[in-house]
Amino acid sequence: MPNLTIAVLGANGYAKDIGKAGTSSDITFYNLKKGEDTVTIIEPTRYPERLAPLYYAVAMSTAALLIVDAITAEFGEMVVMLDARKIKKGYIVLRNYLDISQITPLLKGTVLEGYSVIEDNPIAIREQLLADAHALAYSPKPGTPGVVSVDHAFNVKGIGTVVLGGVEAGTLRQHDTLTVYPGELSAQVRSIQKHDDDVMEAHETDRVGLALKNISAEVLERGMVLTNGPGIRVSARLEGPAHIVKYWPEPLKEGMVVHIGYWMQYINGRISSVATDGDWHTPTLTIELERELAYIPGTSAVIHYLDGGRLRVAGTLDL
């Protein structure tokens, strides 16, 4: 069965009453399983003081649960991030006597217009998420390489190098030889685990632990991409149409330092060129990155500007 990965935003620690706590750093994972139905829950533990954890939690997810205690700048930033990543499936829990009519104008024109308002009941939410996972079905795209984006890597005594990450596309199988980007290192899949169960293969949406041969954990880090086939492009120079969020106060300019988010990559870069055709919300940007970005052409990345004040999500860039 496919795995449902959901970001729980707005109340760190809320997920502890829904799933079992797992790996924790600047993001915290919780796991939920019933039979073959599995749910991975992610909270951005270090948000809002750092923007990256919010991006990571949303980037890894295909659904969201937004807890709203008050209408704040952080609430607005979470809405913009979810919209930038096009997380179309989600739920909203309203607390502190908030009414949906108070936030509806803020959701207009975003993917959150389609979210369902549900009761603040972790037990009922747990059952709803398991039902959502049960309803999922694999729909593999022919020719898509298997891709895993790494969020943690470490050495396990008696096993060796282990990486944790999400399958972003395609299928990976035991004994596959993987190319590691950036740098084009190579590794072989010794074994695959999903929610502590050994499996022979993993598919898009799965959260996996991969035991790897022929590579050291010391050379692996968050954001690295493992793939078993062609189709990944790697570049430190990005150029393409951008879509600036409607709430952004002014045009992006040459020389601005931004961060580009793609899968678990979060890379510092500088805008070297801005070209507009009458509307500064849809410029063509050239961005020079401090290191290479691995991506699938035809997708998009999120542009972050950390000096943006109350809103730090600037928009998206077509790749």
N, C-alpha and C positions, 0 to 999 in steps of 0.2 A: 504494500500500500504506500502511496505518497505520504510525505511528511508535511504537516502544516507548520510553518514558521511564522510567528506573530510577535510584533513589537508591542510591548506594554509601556505606555508613555504617560507621564503626568503625575505619577505617584510611585517613586522608587520603593520597592519592597512589597508592592501590591501582589505581585505574582507568587510570593511565597505561600499564599493560601490557595493557589491554583495548581502549581506543579512542584516538583522536587528540585531543590537548588543544586546547581552543577558548577561549572567553571565560573570564576568571578575575577574580574580585573576592573577596567574602566567600564566594561559591560558585564552583565550577569546573566547567565543562562539558567533556565528552569526547564525541566523535562516532564512530560506527561505522556503516559502510555496506557492503553487498554486494549488487550489483544494485539492485533496488528496495526491498530490506529495509534499514531504518534504525533505529538505536538512539541515543537521547540519554542520556548518563550524567551524573549530577550528584553532586558531592561537596560537603559543607558545610565549606569550607576553614577558616572561622573558628570552628567548633564544636570544643570545648565552652566556650571562653571567652565566646562569645555564643550565645544560644539561637536567634535569628532565622535564621541560616544553616541550622540543622537543620530548622526549620519550612519554609523555602523549598524545600530539596531534596526533602523529603517531599511538600509541597503540589503540586509540579510533576509528581510521578511517579505512575505506575500500578503500579509494581512496586518491589521493594527487594532489595538484596544486603547482608546484614549480616555484617560480619567481626567475629568474637568472639575477642579475645586473652585476655580476663580478664572475670570477673564484677564489674563496677564500677557506680558510680552512673550513669555515662554510658551504660552498656549498658542499665540500667533505664529511663533517660529516653528512649533511642531506641526501646525497645519500646513505651513508653506513647505516644510521638508517632506511631509507625506504626499503633498500634491506634486512636488518636483519629481519624486520617485514613482508617481502614479500607482500608489497603493490603493486600489479601488475597493477592496473588501475590508470592512472594519466595523467596529462597534464603539459607541460612546457611552460612558457612564457619567452622569451628572450628579454632583454632590453639593453640599452646603446650600440646598434649596434653590439651586440654579434651575432655570426652565429652558427648554430647547429653543423657545422664541428669542432668548437672549443671545444665543450663539449662531442661530440660523443665518443672519446677515453676514457673519464672518466666514461662513462656509460656502456661501454662494459662489458658483463658478469654479469650485474645487472638487476633487474626487470625494471629499468628505460629505458632499451632499447626499451620496448614496449610502452612508453609514447608518446602521440601526442604533437607536437609543435603547439600552438595556438596563435592567435592574442592577444595583450595586450588591451583587450576591456572588461571591467567588465560587461557591459550589455549583450554582446554575451556569456560571460562565465556563467552568471546567467541562461540564457536560456539553455545552454548546460547542466548544472548541473541538472536543472529541468527535462530535457529530459532523462538524465541518471537515475534519481530517478524514473521516470515514467516507465522505461524499467525493473526495478528490479522486482523480484518475490521471494516469500518465498520458501525456500527448507528445511523445518525442518528435522532434523535427529532423527529418532525414538529412544526413550530412553534417549535423552539428557535432563538433568535437566534445568529448567529455571534459568538463572544466571544474576544478575545485579551487576556491579562493580561501587561503589560509588565514585563520584568525589566531591560532596558538600553535606553537611547535615546541617540543621538549623531548628529552631522552627518558625512556622507561627501562629500568633494569630488567634484563632478560628478554626484552623485545627490541629495543633499539629506538630509532627515530620514529616519533609519532606526531602527526599533525592533525589538528581539528579544523574543520571548515565546512562550508556548504557547497553542494554540487550546484553550480550556477547554470550549467547546460549539459545536455547529453547524458551519456552513461559511462561509468568507470567500472572496470572489472579487476578482480584479483589477478595478479601477475602482469597487468598492463605496465608498459614502460611509459613514464611520464616525462615530458619536458617541463622544466621549472623556469618561469620567467619572473623578473628579468635575469639575464645572465646565461640563459640556455643551459643550465645544469640538467642532469638526468637522474632519475630515480625509478625504482621498480616497486610496485605495490605488493607487499608481503601479505597483508590481510586488510579486511575492511570490517568496521563495526558500525552499526546503526543502533543507537539507544542501547548499547552494551550487548547487542546480539551480533554474532559473526555472520556475515553474508558474503555471497560471491560477487555481487555487483551492487552499485548504487546509481540512482537516477536523479535528474533535475528535481530540486526541492528538498532532497535528503540532506540531513546533517550527518556528517561522517567523522569517524576517527580512522585515519589511514596509518598503518605501520609500513614504513618504507625501508627499502634496502638501497645500498650504494650512495647514501647521502647522509651527512651529519646534521643533527638538529641545530648546531651552532650557525649554520649558513642559511637557515630558514627563518623567516620572520613574517609578522602579520602583513598581509597585502600581497604576498607572493602568489603566483598563479601556477597551478599544475594542470597540464593537459595531455591527452593521449592522441591528439590528432592536429592537423593543420587548421587554419582559420583564425588564429590569434595574431593580431598585429601588435607590434611593440614600437613605441616612439616617445621621444622626449619633447616633441614639437606637435602641438595640436592646432588644427585650423578648421573652422566650420561655423555654421550658423548657431547663434545663441538665442535663448529665449529668457529674457529678464523678467522676474516676477513683477506683477503689477504694483506691488507695494514698495518697490525699490525706489529710493528718492531721487537718484540722479544717474546719468549715463556712466557706464564703466569706461575707464580711461587707460591709455597707454601708461605703462610703468606701475600699475596697481599690482600688488602681491595678493594672489588668490590661492585657494586650495581646491584641487580637483578631486572629487570623490567618485570612484568607480569600483564596484565590488567592495573588497576590503582595502583597496588602495586609497590613500589620502595624501596627496602629493602637493607640495609647495610649488608654485610657479609664478611667473610674471607675465602680464599681458604686454605683448610687444607690438600689437597692431589692432586697431579698431576701425572697422568700416561700416558705415550706416547708409541706408537708402531712405532717409526721411523719418524713420521711427527708431529711436535709440533703444527701444525694448527688443528689437530683433537685429542686433548687429552681427557682423561676421568677425570673429575673434581669432587671433593667433596668440597662443600661450606657450611660452618656453618653460618646461618643467625642470626641476632640479635632478630628476631621475626618470627613467623610462616608465611609461604606463603600458600595461598589457590590456587589450580590449578586443571586443568583437566589432568590426565595422558595421555601421548601420544602427548602432545603439546610441545612448547618450550618457553623459556624466553630469554630476551636480557641481556647480560653481559656488564656492563659499568665500566670503570676504570677512575675515575675522575682526576687522576694524569697523564693521558696519553698524556698531551700536546695538540697538534693541533687536534688529533683524540681521542675521549673518548668512542667510541663504539667499544668494543673488539670483540664481536661475540655473539653466541647464545648457549644455553644449552638445550639439550633434556631432558624432564621431564618424 
